[in-house]
Amino acid sequence: MATRLPLAAILLGLLVAAAGARAQGYIPGNAVRVNGVEISNERFNAFYQEYRRPYGINVAGRGDHLDRLTKLRKEAMELMIEQELVRQAAEASNIEVTDGEVDAAIAEISEPFDDPADFARRVQSEGFTQESYREHVGRMIAAKRYLDRVRMGVGEVSDEDLEAYYRDNEHRLTLPEQVRVRHILLTWKPLGTQDDRTAIREQMVPILERARDGEDFGALAREYSDDYATKQNGGDTGLFRRGQMTPAFEEVAFALQPGEISDMVETPFGVHIIRLEEREEARLLPLDEVREPLRDHIRGEKMEAAVEQETARLREQGEVEILIPLERPGTNS
């Protein structure tokens, strides 16, 4: 299920309502009216194309993705409405933007275009003149500044709030159990025998015996292991937690005691023997160790919650008319 991208995170990224998207052609009419301000189909379609881009949906398979494309189309419409509502709120707040700030923003937006004429044509295709586009960019900068003011209105996080958050989120602040092992791998490969896998298992038998007789495991790994990512390190994997290795390897690694050497372990990669070097038990991070980063994190959450509350307020109080159907994407979806 797709997660809707936050307004504040992409507001400036959509200044040109799809500066990096290909031209979509002329689509007459308006897509939405927000407090009496109309937004054209051209601008909405380009906005939607850019909004959809990070999800990587292959439009050639549109029939297979129709529901998801429709969902993204609705999300893009809601985001564009919120953007316009914030823009209008910024205008009502008399937030000023200098010509220099607009120049800098346009320079950044136009940078991907090799030819300035291509950028000019792109702006024109979105229904802007050079002057109206400058006004649009200035308004979007003001909208972002309006949301920044909302964020800055969030107070500091008190020690009481910090400690309550810590208590309520201990599971998120607990480092999981980790182990560090050395291993030797003989990969599955053709040997020209009747049963290559059996032959590879037989090759591992004397290596395992030598390891269990006390020979240096790291030296054996450097000599015999086919895992080129670890063999020069004596087979050392470094610390890892559950879910980072192939299941069969991981199950054995976490079951070993320090210094213990496993039996042969088969994975899709080949045959391993594993020696546990180190185990770190799951550990709740002490509050004093994470106090300030956690305080910053909580304040960041509060800031984004404040932005969501403000955009919800503007949406509730605004008069919005969606002028196009959104249930089924059009031919450009």
C-alpha positions in Angstrom: 0.0 0.0 0.0 1.5 3.3 -1.0 2.2 5.9 1.6 1.1 9.4 0.8 4.0 11.8 0.5 3.9 14.7 3.0 3.0 18.2 1.7 5.9 19.9 3.3 8.5 17.5 2.0 7.7 18.0 -1.7 6.1 21.5 -1.8 9.1 23.1 -3.4 9.9 20.0 -5.4 6.6 20.5 -7.3 7.1 24.3 -8.0 6.9 23.7 -11.6 4.2 21.0 -11.1 6.5 18.4 -12.8 9.6 20.2 -14.0 11.3 16.9 -14.9 8.3 15.2 -16.5 7.7 15.0 -20.2 5.2 17.4 -21.7 1.8 15.9 -21.5 0.0 17.9 -24.2 -2.8 20.4 -24.0 -5.8 19.4 -21.9 -8.5 22.0 -21.9 -10.4 23.1 -18.8 -9.8 23.2 -15.1 -9.3 20.4 -12.7 -10.2 22.0 -9.4 -11.4 25.3 -7.8 -10.0 26.2 -4.4 -11.7 29.2 -2.7 -12.6 30.5 -6.1 -9.0 30.0 -7.6 -9.0 27.6 -10.6 -6.2 25.2 -11.4 -6.0 23.9 -14.9 -6.0 20.4 -16.1 -2.5 20.9 -17.6 -1.1 21.8 -14.2 -2.9 19.0 -12.4 -1.8 16.4 -14.9 1.8 17.4 -14.7 1.6 17.5 -10.9 0.1 14.0 -10.9 2.9 12.7 -13.2 5.6 14.0 -10.9 3.8 12.7 -7.8 3.5 9.3 -9.2 7.1 9.1 -10.4 8.7 7.8 -7.1 6.4 4.8 -7.0 7.9 3.5 -10.3 4.6 2.1 -11.7 4.9 0.8 -15.3 2.1 2.5 -17.1 2.3 -0.1 -19.8 0.7 -2.5 -17.3 -2.0 0.0 -16.4 -4.7 -2.7 -16.2 -2.9 -4.4 -13.5 -2.3 -1.2 -11.5 -5.6 0.6 -12.1 -6.6 0.7 -8.4 -3.2 1.9 -7.3 -3.1 4.6 -10.1 -6.5 5.8 -9.1 -5.4 6.0 -5.5 -2.3 8.0 -6.4 -4.4 10.3 -8.6 -6.7 11.1 -5.7 -3.7 11.7 -3.4 -2.1 14.0 -6.0 -5.4 16.0 -6.2 -5.6 16.3 -2.4 -2.0 17.4 -2.2 -2.5 20.0 -4.9 -5.5 21.3 -3.1 -3.5 21.5 0.2 -0.7 23.3 -1.6 -3.1 25.9 -2.9 -4.7 26.3 0.5 -1.3 26.9 2.1 -0.4 29.3 -0.7 -3.5 31.3 -0.1 -2.9 31.3 3.7 0.6 32.6 3.1 -0.7 35.3 0.9 -3.2 36.4 3.5 -0.3 36.4 6.1 1.6 38.9 3.9 4.7 36.7 3.8 7.3 38.5 1.6 9.6 36.8 -0.8 12.5 38.8 -2.4 13.3 38.8 -6.1 16.7 37.2 -5.2 15.0 34.3 -3.5 12.8 33.7 -6.6 15.8 33.9 -8.9 17.7 31.4 -6.8 14.7 29.0 -6.8 14.2 29.2 -10.6 17.9 28.7 -11.1 17.7 25.5 -9.1 14.5 24.3 -10.8 15.9 25.0 -14.3 19.3 23.4 -13.7 18.3 19.9 -15.1 17.4 21.5 -18.4 20.4 21.5 -20.8 18.9 24.3 -22.9 17.2 27.3 -21.4 14.8 27.3 -24.3 13.6 23.8 -23.2 12.9 25.1 -19.8 11.0 28.1 -21.2 8.9 25.8 -23.3 8.2 23.6 -20.3 7.0 26.6 -18.3 4.8 27.7 -21.2 3.3 24.3 -21.6 2.1 24.6 -18.0 0.2 27.7 -18.9 2.6 30.2 -17.4 4.1 33.3 -18.9 7.6 34.2 -17.6 6.1 36.7 -15.2 3.3 34.6 -14.0 5.7 31.7 -13.4 7.9 34.0 -11.3 4.8 34.9 -9.3 4.0 31.2 -8.9 7.4 30.3 -7.6 7.3 33.2 -5.2 4.0 32.1 -3.9 5.3 28.5 -3.4 8.3 29.8 -1.5 5.9 31.8 0.7 3.8 28.7 1.2 6.8 26.8 2.4 7.8 29.7 4.7 4.2 29.6 6.1 4.6 26.0 7.0 8.0 26.7 8.5 6.4 29.2 10.8 3.9 26.6 11.9 6.7 24.3 12.7 8.6 26.9 14.6 5.5 27.5 16.7 6.0 24.2 18.4 7.5 24.6 21.8 10.5 22.9 23.3 10.1 19.3 24.5 10.0 19.2 28.3 11.9 16.6 30.4 8.5 15.2 31.5 7.4 14.7 27.9 10.7 13.2 27.0 10.6 10.7 29.8 7.0 9.8 29.0 7.9 9.2 25.4 10.8 7.1 26.4 8.6 4.9 28.6 6.0 4.5 25.9 8.5 3.6 23.2 11.0 1.3 24.9 10.4 -1.3 22.2 11.6 1.2 19.6 14.6 2.1 21.7 15.9 -1.4 22.3 18.8 -2.6 20.3 18.1 -6.2 19.1 20.3 -9.2 20.0 23.3 -9.4 17.7 26.0 -12.0 17.0 29.3 -11.9 15.2 30.6 -15.1 13.6 33.4 -16.4 11.5 32.4 -18.8 8.7 33.9 -20.9 5.9 31.8 -21.3 2.8 32.3 -23.8 0.0 29.9 -22.7 -2.8 27.7 -25.0 -4.9 29.6 -25.3 -8.2 30.1 -27.9 -10.9 33.0 -30.3 -10.1 32.4 -32.8 -12.9 31.3 -35.6 -10.5 28.1 -37.7 -10.5 26.9 -35.8 -7.4 28.7 -32.4 -7.1 26.8 -31.4 -3.9 27.9 -34.6 -2.1 31.4 -34.0 -3.3 31.4 -30.4 -1.9 30.1 -31.7 1.5 32.9 -34.2 1.5 35.4 -31.4 0.9 34.2 -29.6 4.0 34.6 -32.7 6.3 38.4 -32.4 6.8 38.1 -28.6 7.2 35.5 -29.0 9.9 37.7 -31.6 11.7 40.7 -29.3 11.6 38.7 -26.4 13.0 37.4 -28.6 15.8 40.9 -29.9 16.6 41.9 -26.4 17.4 43.4 -25.0 14.3 43.0 -21.2 13.8 39.5 -20.8 12.3 40.4 -17.4 10.7 43.4 -19.0 9.0 41.3 -21.8 7.7 38.8 -19.3 6.3 41.5 -17.3 4.5 42.7 -20.6 2.9 39.5 -22.4 2.0 36.5 -20.1 2.1 34.7 -19.1 -1.2 33.1 -16.1 0.4 35.3 -13.4 -1.0 33.5 -10.7 1.0 34.8 -12.1 4.3 37.7 -14.6 3.6 40.4 -11.9 3.9 38.9 -11.0 7.3 39.2 -14.6 8.4 35.5 -15.2 7.7 34.4 -12.5 10.1 30.9 -11.3 9.3 30.8 -8.4 11.8 27.8 -8.0 14.0 24.3 -8.7 12.6 20.8 -9.1 13.9 18.0 -11.4 13.0 16.6 -10.9 9.5 19.9 -9.9 7.9 21.2 -13.3 6.9 19.7 -16.3 5.0 17.4 -18.2 7.5 19.3 -21.4 7.8 22.6 -19.6 8.5 21.0 -17.2 10.9 19.2 -20.0 12.9 22.5 -21.8 13.6 24.5 -18.6 14.3 22.1 -17.5 17.0 21.9 -21.0 18.6 25.7 -21.3 19.1 27.6 -20.5 22.3 30.8 -18.3 22.1 33.7 -20.4 20.7 31.4 -23.2 19.5 31.7 -24.5 16.0 28.6 -25.7 14.1 28.0 -28.8 12.1 27.8 -28.2 8.3 25.1 -25.8 7.4 23.5 -25.8 3.9 22.1 -22.6 2.4 21.3 -21.6 -1.2 24.9 -20.4 -1.5 26.7 -23.6 -0.5 28.0 -25.4 2.6 29.1 -23.4 5.7 30.7 -24.1 9.0 30.2 -21.3 11.6 32.0 -20.3 14.7 30.4 -17.9 17.1 32.8 -15.1 18.1 30.6 -12.7 20.0 27.0 -12.2 21.2 25.4 -8.9 22.2 22.1 -9.4 24.1 19.2 -7.1 23.3 19.7 -3.8 25.2 17.4 -0.9 26.0 19.4 2.3 25.2 19.8 4.3 28.5 17.8 7.5 28.5 20.9 9.6 29.2 22.6 8.1 26.1 19.8 9.2 23.7 18.3 12.2 25.6 19.1 15.0 23.2 18.7 13.1 19.9 15.4 11.8 21.2 14.3 15.3 22.2 15.0 16.5 18.6 13.1 13.5 17.2 10.0 14.2 19.4 10.1 17.9 18.4 10.3 16.9 14.8 7.2 14.7 15.2 5.4 17.5 16.9 6.3 19.9 14.1 5.0 17.6 11.4 1.8 17.0 13.5 1.4 20.8 13.7 1.7 21.0 9.9 -0.9 18.3 9.4 -3.3 20.0 11.8 -2.9 23.3 10.0 -3.5 21.8 6.6 -6.5 19.9 7.9 -7.8 23.2 9.3 -7.4 25.0 6.0 -9.0 22.1 4.2 -12.0 22.0 6.5 -12.5 25.8 6.2 -11.9 26.0 2.5 -14.4 25.8 -0.4 -13.1 23.1 -2.8 -14.8 21.9 -6.0 -13.1 19.1 -7.9 -14.1 19.5 -11.5 -12.8 16.3 -13.1 -13.4 12.6 -12.4 -10.7 10.8 -10.4 -12.0 7.3 -10.3 -10.3 6.1 -13.5 -7.0 7.6 -14.7 -7.2 9.1 -18.2 -5.0 8.1 -21.1 -2.0 9.9 -19.7 -2.1 8.0 -16.4 
